């Protein structure tokens, strides 16, 4: 959940710090290609910056977005 006064990029940065590595491994497992996994993770986090939204369960939402 975003903190008061934070912009979407700061919130997404915290989400990336917390979940980026595990999401990359998840994407790599699904796609079996390093470049495709990196692209998938980049797209997920870029979309969150472009269209911020309230997310109740961060990790669950992010894993669904990777699929």
Residue pairs with C-beta under 8 A, 6 or more apart in sequence:
1 11
1 54
1 55
2 8
2 10
2 11
2 52
3 10
3 11
8 48
8 49
8 52
9 49
11 52
12 45
12 48
12 49
12 52
15 45
15 48
15 58
15 62
16 45
18 58
19 58
19 59
19 62
20 41
20 45
23 41
23 44
23 62
23 63
23 66
24 37
24 38
24 41
26 63
26 66
27 36
27 37
27 38
27 40
27 41
27 66
28 34
28 37
30 37
30 66
30 67
31 37
31 40
40 66
41 66
44 62
44 65
44 66
47 65
55 61
